[in-house]
């Protein structure tokens, strides 16, 4: 039982990161019906930009500890968001009226370009975040040691997700995004600037991915230019699992995928961890082809 | 340019006609990659063997004769190596040192065998090379399966009884893990955990938690340094103080950067020693002489092993008072024991494999340096 709870916290911490990246996939898909395969690389760019900002501006020296880390994350989010908008302009906008397959191929190409650009700029070897920025304490729940940072990561992920959900559901701009997700032409007729909405979506999605990148860099310390691939794949799976195009679905899917992986590795086989996660995905899709929270007709996003 | 070419040609002619008056020289061949992608290794091998040959000659030569090194470039390529070996076989050499890559050595093995020439390879670690039953083939480097033996010895010597083995499903890491498990199964210890992680991930919390429930005395990780560094760091965060031992793929300074000095301290790994860490008196004298002559140190252990190949050949000629292939091979197989090589004591088994441990254990100290453990 102790083992079960320990692994549950392990799974939730990883799952929180999957969920945060999955949000980017799901938002873009919800509005454009496009799977942005370059999203994993935007996440990587977030991690690298965070490292550059951290070392070149010496932010944490000036502002100190937690406030510096938060400011760092916000700056990285802004920059990755802008890169997201540029990516849309360069790779997706010219294909807006083309068949959907063209845009997917363009997304794959953009992914290759981005990851190789990172390699050329930062070099192919592993980069390491400076240490000691985050509190390293461990605290005990029912006698089980759990590093504080696991909760912070999970908490930050959930806070960002709830913030996004409220933004989409309660604000005027959020309503416009939802309208564009349902029917772009009708939204345009209602006076919504759909191009502006798409731009916003391409800012928010990558910015969340960038935040996840900074968190991964800060917590795990080690980043490589290929890490976007494995995280992107897992986050994509999480988005599908929860029902792609659905924000609470991405949250649930991410956390669930993390927990399934952790428990599968614990009770079945570690070497088969990924296979188990994908097997569960297949099972869920057989029973519910739209994913856990995906609905057939109802509004996406 | 023409003049240079002529001189070169004249030199080659002189070299090839030399055997006629070769009564007072003993020739030892060196096959090494002077061109191609391993050219740096080949250059070190050549410099080392030439230095050692000069030392022998300065001390009065061998059996009253001068030692001459005949060099063949194998280009780090099996086809070039076969041609180089055929040329070498016609040049009246007593024995041949080399070469570096396993597949390159393999291409030359049968040529030397049919010419009845002793070959002492220096960087070819593939197990199969000595499993062919060639009577005149030796090597001064360890075999790929030796690392497993040294790992097991290290684990047992440290008194660990409950051992966890973790690999990453790559051919190399899984091979090492399987080898270690096979050997440990015969001993009186428990392997409480044997599984693989997925390389390239960043969160190994699940694996660490799972291993922790098995309560091992030690974890032997056969994979690479990024995963090792992450696990050391995450293990410390969890407050789990089990010792970790790694294979030679963890020998990279980035390990300490990833883990941080505090988490990396006490981590041990197996690796052939770097030349600067060679323990013996012979090695220190050799390194001083090498530095004095070339103003640098040899880049890797494999080139130094070529020097050991040369030294065992010289020793065999000295002890048998002849350059007869069969007599020398018998000496190397049966009589040579505890010969003080540059890389430690040398003896060969009946297959021509080196007996004894080349692998050493390194430990990470509090400042993140890799320190050789005695």
Interface residues (C-beta under 8 A of the other chain):
Chain A: X3 X6 X7 X10 X11 X13 X14 X125 X126 X128 X131 X136 X138 X145 X147 X149 X150 X216 X220 X221 X222 X224 X226 X227 X230 X261 X262 X265 X266 X269 X270 X271 X273 X274
Chain B: X169 X195 X196 X197 X198 X200 X201 X202 X203 X205 X206 X207 X209 X210 X213 X226 X229 X230 X233 X237 X238 X239 X254 X257 X258 X260
